[in-house]
Amino acid sequence: MNKTAIAIIAALMALNLWFGEAIVRLENQRYALSLDMCSGSTPEKLLSQHDCLVTVQTRTSPLWHLLYGLRIL
């Protein structure tokens, strides 16, 4: 394999990792909202809801979020 092919493969692997991390983060937040773990209706509560969604962990492993986010489970 030449250097260009290796660079392309490395870039695609990095892109897959980046997309995987985004799927895990979004699935975690989606599931937290569906469980009503971070509720808020007033402006003050909406700001705390954002903080809650950033920090909440709804499943035991990021792998579960990835599997549910990709609709494998």
C-alpha positions in Angstrom: 0.0 0.0 0.0 1.2 3.4 -0.8 1.2 6.4 1.6 -1.8 8.0 0.0 -4.0 4.9 0.6 -2.8 4.7 4.2 -3.6 8.4 4.7 -7.1 8.0 3.2 -7.8 4.9 5.4 -6.6 6.8 8.5 -8.8 9.8 7.7 -11.8 7.6 7.1 -11.2 5.8 10.4 -11.0 9.1 12.2 -14.2 10.3 10.6 -15.9 7.0 11.7 -14.8 7.6 15.3 -16.0 11.2 15.2 -19.4 10.1 13.9 -19.6 7.3 16.4 -19.0 9.7 19.3 -21.7 12.0 17.9 -24.2 9.1 17.7 -23.4 8.1 21.3 -23.8 11.7 22.6 -27.1 12.2 20.7 -28.6 8.9 21.7 -27.7 9.5 25.3 -29.6 12.9 25.2 -32.5 11.4 23.2 -33.0 8.6 25.7 -32.7 11.0 28.7 -35.4 13.2 27.1 -37.6 10.2 26.5 -37.3 9.1 30.1 -38.0 12.7 31.2 -34.7 12.7 33.2 -34.1 16.4 32.4 -37.4 18.3 32.3 -37.8 22.0 32.1 -40.5 24.4 30.9 -39.4 27.8 32.3 -36.3 29.6 30.8 -34.3 28.9 34.0 -35.2 25.3 33.9 -34.3 25.1 30.2 -30.8 26.3 31.0 -30.5 23.6 33.7 -32.0 21.1 31.3 -29.1 21.8 28.9 -26.6 21.3 31.6 -28.4 18.1 32.6 -28.4 16.7 29.1 -24.7 17.3 28.7 -23.8 15.4 31.9 -26.5 12.7 32.3 -25.6 9.1 31.7 -28.6 7.0 30.8 -27.0 3.6 30.0 -24.1 1.7 31.5 -21.8 1.9 28.5 -21.3 4.1 25.4 -21.5 0.9 23.4 -25.2 0.5 24.3 -25.8 4.1 23.1 -24.1 3.3 19.8 -26.0 0.0 19.3 -29.3 1.7 20.0 -28.4 4.8 18.0 -27.6 2.6 14.9 -30.8 0.7 15.6 -29.0 -2.6 16.0 -30.9 -3.3 19.2 
